Structures are given as structure tokens and as C-alpha cells.
Amino acid sequence: MDTPQRSRPLPTPERQVRTAQRIAGRQHPWSECQRCGACCRHLIVEVGHEDVAREPRIAERGILLDGHGKLKAEEWCWSLTGVLGSRVCPFLTCDNLCEIYATRPLCCAAFMPGSDLCRKVRKMDKQEGRIRNK
């Protein structure tokens, strides 16, 4: 089977990164986190074994979701919602920083500042009077 020929040369990795940043910047107006803590206050974060192995304090402060003892250990996950129902991550500090930032869960590291979900939770914070002029 013949492979199709490219109509133009493959862009350099540097150009690929610049292009991705430009496009992502259009989709997400902030290039970096505003450190408002809204995502940590309003989103329920469920993490898996890899995250707990990297950051053991998750097992201490997170809520183990084990199906009330009915799930096998391979099926466990942990919820970072602070006191169940409070919807505040137990690692959010009073100055809106992540206490475990260097070892934070992968889903937290992958959260896109300025995304639709980010704007939604920031709006919730603004309605509650937590965010001013940001």
C-alpha cells in the first residue's frame, strides 16, 4: 500500500508548539492560571492509584470511594472534596494555592485555565463574592 505524499513539509517542532499555543490562546483567553481557587472550590476531583502513589497525602485527606467495601482494590478511587459535600479540595490553602502542587493529581495538572469549565466555576465564585476584578 502506498503512503500518501505530503503536500508540504512537516513543520518543525518549534513551529508546532507556537501554532498550538496560538490556537489554545484563542480558545482559552488566559495563558496561565489566575490562582483564584475556583476550580478547587467547585469541582469534584476523583483520582486514581497513580495519583495516590505519587502523593500519599491524598489517601489521608481524600475520601476513599470503595463501594462501601464492595469494590476490589483495583477499582478504588479517591475524591478530593474535603468534607463530603463541601466541594472544597482539602489541599487548597487559604491563599488559593495548592498545597501539593508539585505532586497534584494528573486531572488537576491537565485542567485548562480559561477553558469553558474554568470560566463557569469562576462565574460561580464571582456570584458568591469570592472573585473581584479578575
C-alpha positions, -999 to 999 in steps of 0.1 A, spaced: 0 0 0 13 34 -9 15 61 17 2 94 6 27 121 -1 26 153 20 18 184 0 42 205 21 70 197 46 62 188 82 65 219 104 94 219 129 86 210 165 91 247 175 66 258 149 41 231 160 44 244 196 39 281 186 9 271 165 -6 251 193 -1 280 218 -16 305 194 -47 283 188 -50 274 225 -47 311 233 -77 318 211 -98 291 228 -86 299 263 -80 336 269 -56 332 298 -22 317 292 -17 308 328 -38 302 359 -52 332 377 -49 314 411 -84 322 421 -90 287 435 -125 284 419 -117 250 403 -106 237 437 -138 250 454 -164 239 429 -152 208 411 -153 173 425 -120 157 417 -117 119 416 -82 105 414 -68 71 409 -40 48 421 -12 66 402 -21 99 419 -21 84 454 11 65 447 27 98 437 11 118 466 3 97 496 -14 125 515 -44 120 491 -51 88 509 -50 107 543 -72 136 533 -92 123 503 -123 103 506 -119 66 496 -146 55 472 -146 18 476 -182 10 471 -186 6 509 -161 -22 509 -177 -40 479 -151 -29 452 -118 -47 446 -88 -25 454 -81 -22 416 -114 -3 413 -109 22 441 -107 59 436 -104 89 459 -125 120 459 -109 154 468 -139 172 481 -128 180 516 -157 173 540 -181 152 519 -204 177 502 -184 208 509 -169 206 475 -136 222 486 -103 203 479 -86 196 512 -53 208 496 -65 243 488 -47 268 511 -63 300 524 -43 320 498 -58 299 470 -26 278 464 -23 241 461 -5 225 490 5 196 468 11 215 436 43 196 426 26 162 430 -10 173 423 -33 148 405 -30 145 368 -65 158 362 -56 189 381 -24 194 361 -44 189 329 -71 215 338 -70 243 313 -71 278 327 -96 299 307 -115 269 294 -153 269 294 -153 250 327 -128 273 342 -150 303 333 -181 286 346 -166 280 381 -150 315 381 -185 328 375 -199 308 404 -171 323 426 -179 358 414 -216 352 422 -206 342 457 -185 373 460 -151 355 461 -136 370 429 -132 407 424 -118 424 393 -102 393 379 
